[in-house]
Amino acid sequence: MADYLHGAYGTIQSVGTKVAIKGQNAIVYVGTAPVHTVAGGAANVNRPILVTNIAEARKHFGYSDEWDKYTLCEAMHAHLENKAVGPLVLINVLDPATHKAAEAGTANLTPENGRVTIANAGDIILDTVAVTGKTKGTDYTVQYDFNKKLLTIAEITSGGLGTEALTITYNSIDATAVDADDVIGATDGAGLNTGLFATKNVYQETGFIPSFLLAPGFSSIPAVHSAMIHNSQKVNSHWDVYVMADIPIVDDQSEKVTLANAATWKNANGYNKSNETVYFPLAKGTDDKIYHLSVLAAANFQELLVAQDGIPYKTASNTECAIIGNLYMGEDSAGRVFDDALINSQLNKNGIASAAYVGGRWAIWGCHSADYTQEDGDQINVSETNRMMLYYISNDFQHRRTRNVDKPLTANDIKTIVAEEQTRLDALVKIGALTYGVVHLNAEADDSSDIMNGDYSFTFNVTTTPLAKSLTAIVNWTDEGFVTYFADVA
């Protein structure tokens, strides 16, 4: 029971450290998934779908270990299974209606115990499976087991499939038919958006801000990368998006990219934007799978976000990535050992992140934004989290303050907004996300004519907390110890 109070009272309490109850920052992946193995999967094409666990992901998109064909499955595994963190927003561009083999498939099979099975059925488009002379949903059902890659046609009622040989027809997917244009997508400027342009639909479809954008398997294609950057600028005229991309180990001219020339390739192909981190090369997992470092970094980064209420002030760099067995630059690179000195001198100092064996474990290694170089670094691009925090503050303000629009704004209301925003900045300082934060009404810009038109702006002056890029122990020899040594033995 609350205390009985009568009169005027006051309490003193420190600023709380919890800035947001639920982070609204979405990690968005664009790529391909085996939606053809899911009933009704054709509806999940070019649609941003929020998934919070691996079961949801498989329900909407299916699953396959063939990550070279189905790139979103790598993200599902790294985030939802390996790290058990989410949610993700997945945009699949594989369309069973268009990305299919030219000729239909046929099988003649005899039912046993009321069912027939087709092995190695991972390419069969589930919704196209038909049994001649029988009716789906009345006589039989069709199911696919992604673990066994087994398609099963089972009778609904006893005898529904009979005992004679059946003619089964189906179409097959051709995942190789998906090209860069499909991933890039397009917009008609009137709400119809596909591929990377469907990033415009994320907020409306999921309620989450598209804060981070990846396209593993495709981001190493310069045209796709350009589209990623294009679709990261003021999405819906509001959201600033941070990109995580990969540099290829073999470029589109079939030329091998190496540690020595990765920086040259990066700059020549425009992978040097202020709102991105680029990764090189790939990683060979302890499970023998090949991983994109952008995906592994994003999974580690999301693990941090979950622990930080969605506030992106801690970098994935130097976070453990136990799944890595070695860096991978193709089968001909087997036996090579890439130490952190090589990674630092060839990649990190040129604004390329990677992975390295440091501190007795494999870790994501490199925190600079892609526009960083050792000769041309600045206070912002020295750490990716600096840009991320600026985006976070801007995006978060817009997400929350929209509800104040088109309502009377008194002088006291303005003071309340400033006070509330200052409280949030103070909380960010308290948890170490910022070292300084002050907000005020931008009186210089908001002259009387602006205010009469209802246009108010607030200035946020912030300083992010600097990261420790290096720690150096300076060890000197001195003979001062001999003074006490000889004193003790004399």
WONORFEN-V246794 format. One record per pair of residues at least 12 apart in sequence whose C-alpha atoms are under 6 Angstrom apart, sorted by sequence separation. I is the first residue (numbers start at 0). GAP is how many residues later the second one is. D is the distance in whole Angstrom. If there is no record, write none. Layout:
# WONORFEN-V246794
i: (I;I)
gap: (GAP;GAP)
d: (D;D)
This chain:
# WONORFEN-V246794
i: (140;182;183;352;368;424;140;352;367;139;367;139;278;300;367;368;441;138;139;299;339;366;367;441;138;350;366;421;440;441;347;439;296;350;439;438;138;350;438;350;417;437;349;437;37;348;436;36;348;436;34;53;218;219;435;33;34;52;121;218;219;435;32;33;120;219;434;119;120;211;433;434;120;210;211;212;213;433;434;118;211;433;117;243;245;432;117;241;242;243;244;245;246;51;116;241;243;51;116;131;199;50;115;130;199;32;50;115;130;285;31;49;114;129;284;285;31;32;49;114;129;284;285;30;31;48;113;128;183;284;321;30;47;48;113;128;283;320;47;127;283;319;320;47;127;183;282;283;319;46;282;283;318;45;281;282;317;318;45;124;281;317;44;45;124;316;317;44;123;316;122;316;44;122;243;316;110;109;109;108;109;108;107;32;107;31;35;106;26;27;28;29;30;31;106;27;30;31;105;105;104;104;103;104;103;100;99;100;312;99;100;278;98;99;277;278;279;98;278;98;385;248;258;36;38;35;36;35;276;275;276;275;273;272;273;271;272;271;92;68;312;45;45;239;47;238;25;25;23;24;25;27;30;23;25;26;27;28;29;24;28;78;22;22;16;16)
gap: (12;12;12;12;12;12;13;13;13;14;14;15;15;15;15;15;15;16;16;16;16;16;16;16;17;17;17;17;17;17;18;18;19;19;19;20;21;21;21;22;22;22;23;23;24;24;24;25;25;25;26;26;26;26;26;27;27;27;27;27;27;27;28;28;28;28;28;29;29;29;29;29;30;30;30;30;30;30;30;31;31;31;32;32;32;32;33;33;33;33;33;33;33;34;34;34;34;35;35;35;35;36;36;36;36;37;37;37;37;37;38;38;38;38;38;38;39;39;39;39;39;39;39;40;40;40;40;40;40;40;40;41;41;41;41;41;41;41;42;42;42;42;42;43;43;43;43;43;43;44;44;44;44;45;45;45;45;45;46;46;46;46;47;47;47;47;47;48;48;48;49;49;50;50;50;50;52;54;55;56;56;57;58;59;59;60;60;60;61;61;61;61;61;61;61;62;62;62;62;63;64;65;66;66;67;71;72;72;72;73;73;73;74;74;74;74;74;75;75;78;78;80;87;88;88;89;89;90;92;93;93;94;95;97;97;98;98;99;102;106;120;148;149;151;154;156;182;183;184;184;184;184;184;185;185;185;185;185;185;186;186;220;286;287;410;414)
d: (6;5;5;6;5;5;5;4;6;5;5;4;6;5;5;5;6;6;5;6;5;5;5;5;5;6;6;6;4;6;6;6;6;5;5;5;5;5;4;6;6;6;5;5;6;6;6;6;5;4;5;5;5;5;5;6;6;6;5;6;5;5;6;5;5;5;6;5;6;5;6;6;6;5;5;5;5;4;5;5;6;5;6;6;5;6;5;5;4;5;5;5;5;5;6;6;6;4;4;6;6;6;6;6;6;5;5;5;5;6;5;6;5;6;5;6;5;6;4;4;5;4;5;6;6;5;6;6;6;5;6;6;6;5;6;4;6;5;6;5;5;6;5;5;6;6;6;6;4;6;4;5;5;6;6;5;5;6;5;6;5;5;5;5;5;5;5;5;4;5;5;5;6;5;6;5;6;6;4;5;6;5;5;6;5;5;6;6;5;5;5;5;5;6;5;6;6;5;6;5;6;5;6;6;5;6;6;6;5;4;5;6;6;5;5;5;5;5;5;6;6;6;6;6;6;5;5;6;5;6;5;6;6;6;5;5;5;5;6;6;5;5;6;6;6;6;6;6;5;5;5;6;6;6;5;5;5;5;5;5;6;5;5;4;5;6)
